[in-house]
Amino acid sequence: MIAEEIIIPSDPNRLAKIDEITERITGQMAFSREAQDDIAISVSEAVNNAIVHGNKSDPEKSVVIRFIEQDEELKVEVYDEGEGFDPGEIGDPTSPENLMNSKGRGIFIVKHLMDELHLERLSKGMKITMVKRKNNQNVNPYAPAAHIEE
């Protein structure tokens, strides 16, 4: 069931509203405080990436955010209208040659905070799907449990 769908222009000033909605939904679903924070950071990062990298901050392009409640998990989908990217080309920000790069950490962070991460290049833009399960709330968030698919 889609709990909520929000469509925003590519304006970073809209992130505060997305944070409020994320907090409300995760609170209603009774996620732990730590899980709520993980979800909030991940959603904010994904939406910011969609605005800045996907849509190139073009206010004529939109970002769609869907919060989907499924049993004991929350699925969040973020869509942009950009050119998309090849998920296989994402470098490891922890490798020595990437340590000083200022980009490339968002997907890495989301991957480790959420239980699942799926990246899908669409005919127009990208779809990022993140899943957080309530039964995994005590799992080390840095364990390699997330998946990236092309």
C-alpha positions in Angstrom: 0.0 0.0 0.0 1.4 3.4 -0.9 1.3 5.4 2.3 2.2 8.6 0.5 3.5 9.9 -2.8 5.1 13.3 -3.1 6.2 15.1 -6.3 8.5 18.0 -5.9 10.4 20.3 -8.3 14.2 19.9 -8.3 14.7 22.3 -5.5 17.0 21.4 -2.5 14.8 23.6 -0.3 12.1 21.0 -0.6 14.2 18.5 1.4 12.9 19.7 4.8 9.4 18.8 3.8 10.5 15.3 2.7 12.3 14.9 6.1 9.1 15.8 7.9 7.1 13.2 5.9 9.7 10.6 6.4 9.7 11.2 10.2 6.0 11.0 10.4 5.7 7.8 8.4 8.5 6.0 10.2 7.1 7.1 13.5 3.6 5.8 12.6 5.2 2.5 11.6 6.9 2.3 15.1 10.5 2.0 13.7 13.2 2.4 16.4 14.7 5.8 16.6 17.9 4.5 15.1 16.0 3.0 12.1 14.1 6.2 11.7 17.4 8.1 11.5 18.8 5.6 9.0 15.7 5.9 6.8 15.7 9.7 7.1 19.4 10.0 6.1 18.9 7.6 3.2 15.8 9.3 1.8 17.3 12.7 2.1 20.5 11.5 0.3 18.5 9.8 -2.5 16.3 12.8 -3.0 19.2 15.2 -3.0 21.0 13.0 -5.5 17.9 13.0 -7.7 17.7 16.7 -7.6 21.4 17.6 -8.0 22.8 14.8 -10.0 19.8 13.3 -11.8 17.8 16.4 -12.7 20.8 18.8 -12.6 18.8 21.1 -10.3 16.5 22.0 -13.2 13.3 23.2 -11.5 11.3 22.2 -14.6 12.1 18.5 -13.8 10.4 16.7 -10.9 11.4 14.1 -8.3 8.8 11.6 -7.2 9.1 10.0 -3.8 6.8 7.0 -2.9 6.6 5.6 0.6 5.1 2.1 0.5 4.2 0.2 3.7 4.4 -3.6 3.3 3.8 -5.7 6.4 6.9 -5.1 8.6 8.9 -3.0 6.2 9.0 0.3 4.5 9.9 0.6 0.8 10.8 4.1 -0.5 11.1 4.7 -4.2 12.7 7.9 -5.6 12.4 8.7 -9.3 14.2 11.5 -11.2 13.9 12.7 -14.8 17.6 12.9 -15.6 19.8 11.0 -18.0 20.4 8.2 -15.5 23.7 6.4 -14.9 25.2 3.0 -15.0 25.2 1.6 -11.4 28.2 -0.6 -12.3 30.3 2.5 -12.7 30.0 3.6 -9.1 33.4 3.4 -7.5 34.1 2.2 -4.0 34.6 5.4 -1.9 36.8 3.5 0.5 39.4 2.5 -2.1 42.6 4.5 -1.9 42.2 6.2 -5.3 38.7 7.5 -4.2 39.4 8.6 -0.6 39.9 12.2 -1.5 36.9 12.4 -3.9 34.1 14.7 -2.7 31.5 12.7 -4.7 30.4 9.1 -4.7 29.6 8.6 -1.0 25.8 8.9 -1.1 25.0 5.5 -2.6 27.6 3.9 -0.3 25.9 5.4 2.7 22.4 4.4 1.7 23.6 0.9 0.9 24.9 0.5 4.4 22.0 2.1 6.3 19.1 0.3 4.5 18.4 -3.4 4.3 18.1 -3.3 0.5 19.0 -0.9 -2.3 18.1 -1.3 -5.9 19.2 1.1 -8.6 17.4 1.0 -11.9 18.0 3.0 -15.0 14.7 3.9 -16.7 14.1 5.1 -20.3 14.0 8.6 -18.7 15.8 8.9 -15.4 16.6 6.6 -12.5 14.6 4.8 -9.9 16.1 4.1 -6.5 14.3 1.7 -4.3 15.3 1.4 -0.6 13.9 -1.1 1.9 14.1 -1.1 5.7 12.6 -4.0 7.7 11.5 -3.6 11.3 12.9 -7.1 12.2 16.4 -5.9 11.2 16.5 -2.9 13.6 19.3 -4.4 15.8 21.5 -5.4 12.9 24.9 -3.6 12.5 24.1 -0.9 9.8 27.6 -1.3 8.4 27.2 -5.0 7.6 27.1 -5.6 3.8 23.4 -6.6 3.7 22.3 -4.3 0.8 22.2 -5.2 -2.8 22.8 -3.0 -5.9 21.2 -4.2 -9.1 21.5 -2.9 -12.6 
